[in-house]
């Protein structure tokens, strides 16, 4: 599959997890920018349920980006101010594109 530039019409930010220890010895997680890239964004659906004493809603989105070798499920995607945990990363074609599935979560209602 060749990734046509016209389909990559949204900007997303890829972020990587960085853990450090603060002055009190507590582990602190920060998300650092990895890259800002063009993507195709396709909603895959969502669901709601009750868990841990609250309503939890989640939605999955597939982001198609040009191929790169540094995206893993340890990363996250930020699109339109919403954060998505990367659930899976799959190569599409021969190093032409990556299909990145992300899951957004909203808790409490």
N, C-alpha and C positions, 0 to 999 in steps of 0.2 A: 504494500500500500504506500503510495506517495502522499505525503501530507501537503495538501494545498494550502498556501498561505492565507487565502481568503476564508478558510474555515477556522483559522486560529485568530479569533477576533476579540478575545478577552485577555486582560492582563491579570496574572496571578503571581503571588509571591511564594516561593518555596523557602521553608525555614528548617533549620536543624536544631535539635535539642542540645543544650549545653548545661551540664550540671557543675555547680561549684559549691564551695563551702563558705558560709558567711562567718563573721567574727565570733558568733556564738557557737560555731561548730555545726549549725544546721545545714542540711543540704538544700540548695536553692536551684530550681530549674529555670533557665532562661531560654528563649527561642531567638536564635540569631539568623539574620537573612542569609540565604544561600544564593538565590538568584530571583530576578523578576523576568518572567517569560510570557510569551503569547500562548494562548491555549484555546481549545474548543471545550465548552462546558455543557455537559448533558446531565440533567437530573435523572436518577435511576429509581427514585421512589423513597418512601419513608415509612415509619411506623411509630406507634405510641404504645406505652405500656406502663404498668405501675411497678416500681421496684425501689427498694430501700426507702420506704415511707414517702414516696413522692412520684408524680407522673414524670415519665421520661419520654421525650420524643427524639427521634433521630432520622436523618435523611442522608442518602448517599448520592454522590455526584461523581461522574467520570470526567476527568480532565485529560484531554489529549494534547500532548506537547511534543515538540521535536525531541528526538532521542538524545539522551545524555546518560552517563554512567554513574552519576552520583546521587540518584534519588532512590530511597529505600522506605520501607514501612516505619522507619524510625524518624521520618520527617513529617512535616505538616504543610498544608496549603492554606493560604489566606486569599480569599476572593470576596470582593465587595464587603470587606470588613468582617467577614465570618471565617472562623477557623475550622479546618477539616483535618482530622487525624487520617493519615494515609493508611488504608486498609490493605491495598495490594498495588503492585507495580508490575506491568507486563509489557514486554517488547512487542511492537506491532510492525511487521515487515522485518527487513534485515537492517537493524539499527537506523530505522527511519523515524519511528515515533515511539512514545511511551504512553501507555494507558494507565493513568493513575486514578485509583478509586479512593475517594475520601469520604469520611463520615463526620457529619456535624452533629453535635448533641446540644439539646436544650433541656434543662432540668427545671422542675418545679412549675406548678401552675396553680 
